[in-house]
């Protein structure tokens, strides 16, 4: 684990930023990620894609930072999407149910394209949802709420 974290930001469109995160996102660097990415949102890019391809490690503090950024983007009228998520972090997102709220894409280009489409069509910005058919036989899907996560920082419990 390293004590440094770098965020490289590109602005492909007004209101939209793609930030590449490099380094470990842990208790030593999570506040840096949260602060720098929040600044990007506050400065007029509420739609944010985080490219995590260069993240070597992420702990619960890092997960809390991602959830905090999701809240910040939503509060600014935008959205947060994740791209190039390393396998270890993806397992953490799935185990905690955060993947149901934070959309995850294979590449930053896919995330950018999906965000642009959602932004201009008015489609929702939520993560993938699990659907089950209703017991009444009507055939209408019902949303199943993602499980809450009780992290050391308590942020994940407030996703909905």
N, C-alpha and C positions, 0 to 999 in steps of 0.2 A: 504494500500500500504506500502511496505517495502522498505528500502533503501539498502537492500542487495540482491545479486543475486549470485547463484552458478552455475558453469558449470562443469559437470563431464564428462570427455572425455574418450572414449574407441576407440581403433584402431583395429578393427576386421580383416582388410586387409591393406596392404601397399597402401597409397594414399587415404584411406577411413576412416573417423572418424564418430562415433556416439556420439553426445554431448547431455546430459540431462540437461535441463535448469530448475532451481528451484528458485522460487520467482516471484516477479512482474517485468514486463518489461515495465518501464515507463520513464519519463523524468529524474529520478534520477539514473536509472540503465541501460538504453539503451546503453550508451557509453561503459559500462563494457561488456555487451554482444557483442557488435560490436568489441571491442578491443580483448577480449579473443578468440572469434570464428575466427576472422581474423588471430590471431597468429597460431591457429590450421591449417588454410589453408596455411599460409606462411611457416609453418614448414614441409610441404610435404603431407598434406591431403586435396587436393583441392575438393574432393568429400565428402560433409558433410551432415549428417542427424541430424536435430535438433529435439530431443524428447521434446515436450512442455507439457507433461502430468502434470508436477508440476508447471506450470505457473498459477498463480491465477488471474492476471490482465495484460492487455497489452493495452497501449494507442498509439497515433499516433507516438510518439517517438520510441516506440518499433517496430511498423510497419516499420518505416523508417530504423531502425537497421536491420530488416530482409531483406529488399530490398537492403540495402548496402552490406549485406553478400552475397546475391544472385549475385550481381555485382562482388564482390571480388572472389567468387568461379569461376564464368565464366572467369574472367580475368586471373585466374591461370590455366585455362583449365579444370576446374571441374564443379560441379553442387551443388546446395543446394536443399534438400528435407525436408519437415516438416512432423512430425509424432505426433500422439496423441494430436491433436490440440483441446483445450477446445472449447466448443460451442460458447462462447462469442467472442473469437478470430476468430473462423471460420466464424461467421457472418460478422465480420469486413473485413476479406479477400475476402468474396463473394461480399459484398457491394462495395468495392473499386476495384474489378476486379483483385486483386493480385493473387487469387486462379487460374487464367488462366495462370499465369506465374510460380508461385511456386507450384510444385507438392505437394499434401497433401495426406498422407497415414494414415490409421487407427492405425497402429502400427509401431514401429521402425524397427521391423523385415521385414514387408512388404516394407518399404522404402528402407532398406538395400538391399533386394532381387531385387527390381525394379532398384535401382541404379547400382547394380552389373551387372544385365542383360543388361542395357542400356550402361554401360561402356564397356563391352566386346563384345557387338554386334554392337556397333556404332549407336544405336538408339538414337533419340533425347532426350534431357534432359529438355524439356519445360513442363510446366504444361498442364492441360487438355485444349483442344481447343474446341470451339463451331464451328460446321460445319453446313452449309446450302447448299442445292443443288443449283447449278448455274441456272440462269434464262434461259440460252440458251438451256436447255433440254439435255445437254450432259451427265448429271448424275455425273459429276465430283464435288467433294466437294470443297467449297471455304472456306478459313479461315476467320473468323470474328474476327476482332481485339478486345481485351478486352478493356473496358473503362479505361481511364486514371484517376488517383486519384490525387487530388490536396491537399496533406496533408500540415500541418503547416510547415513541413520541406522541402517540394517540391521534395522529392526523388521519390515518386511514379509516378510522371509525366514522368520520364525518364526510364520506364521499358523496352520499346522496343528497 
